[in-house]
């Protein structure tokens, strides 16, 4: 026999929290009505004795919620398995990306160090070249060397031929950088 009771009585009869009873009414698992500001719930005596909701106590619908619940649980488990697989795939992809990023950064650091070493070598070579040019007193590359004509030979009136010139030929660049072979 159905009877209408308050929210607190229904929660005590069904042995659940009052908010749970209110949610059951909202979901349609229990019949409820508002009397002013008060919510009343329809309870069946046989449902209270079996500790099931009135909709479950109907003979036609007694097994339907259990089957629906089993289907929902199976669907949620499948969704959880898919979500877990997706999460694992995304974590693996993130790890691969981090490894690639780390490898790229290591390569970038190596290239940067190599570039710094090349620049240092170039600076040392430039310094050595400038020092060598100063030692040899080479003219700047944009200036042309002015060669002086050889001095005019004077004839000796005494009848003896002029003495051969002891002047050395000009030095080559190789000789200027590394000196003459002796």
Rosetta blueprint (number, residue, H / E / L):
1 X L
2 X E
3 X E
4 X E
5 X E
6 X E
7 X H
8 X H
9 X H
10 X H
11 X H
12 X H
13 X H
14 X H
15 X L
16 X L
17 X L
18 X H
19 X H
20 X H
21 X H
22 X H
23 X H
24 X H
25 X H
26 X H
27 X H
28 X L
29 X L
30 X L
31 X L
32 X E
33 X E
34 X E
35 X E
36 X L
37 X L
38 X E
39 X E
40 X E
41 X E
42 X E
43 X E
44 X E
45 X H
46 X H
47 X H
48 X H
49 X H
50 X H
51 X L
52 X L
53 X L
54 X H
55 X H
56 X H
57 X H
58 X L
59 X L
60 X L
61 X L
62 X L
63 X L
64 X H
65 X H
66 X H
67 X H
68 X H
69 X H
70 X H
71 X H
72 X H
73 X H
74 X H
75 X H
76 X H
77 X H
78 X H
79 X H
80 X H
81 X H
82 X H
83 X H
84 X H
85 X H
86 X H
87 X H
88 X H
89 X H
90 X H
91 X H
92 X H
93 X H
94 X H
95 X H
96 X H
97 X H
98 X H
99 X H
100 X H
101 X H
102 X H
103 X H
104 X H
105 X H
106 X H
107 X H
108 X H
109 X H
110 X H
111 X H
112 X H
113 X H
114 X H
115 X H
116 X H
117 X H
118 X H
119 X H
120 X H
121 X H
122 X H
123 X H
124 X H
125 X H
126 X H
127 X H
128 X H
129 X H
130 X H
131 X H
132 X H
133 X H
134 X H
135 X H
136 X H
137 X L
138 X L
139 X L
140 X L
141 X L
142 X L
143 X L
144 X L
145 X L
146 X L
147 X L
148 X L
149 X L
150 X L
151 X L
152 X L
153 X L
154 X L
155 X L
156 X L
157 X L
158 X L
159 X L
160 X L
161 X L
162 X L
163 X L
164 X L
165 X L
166 X L
167 X L
168 X L
169 X L
170 X L
171 X L
172 X L
173 X H
174 X H
175 X H
176 X H
177 X H
178 X H
179 X L
180 X L
181 X L
182 X L
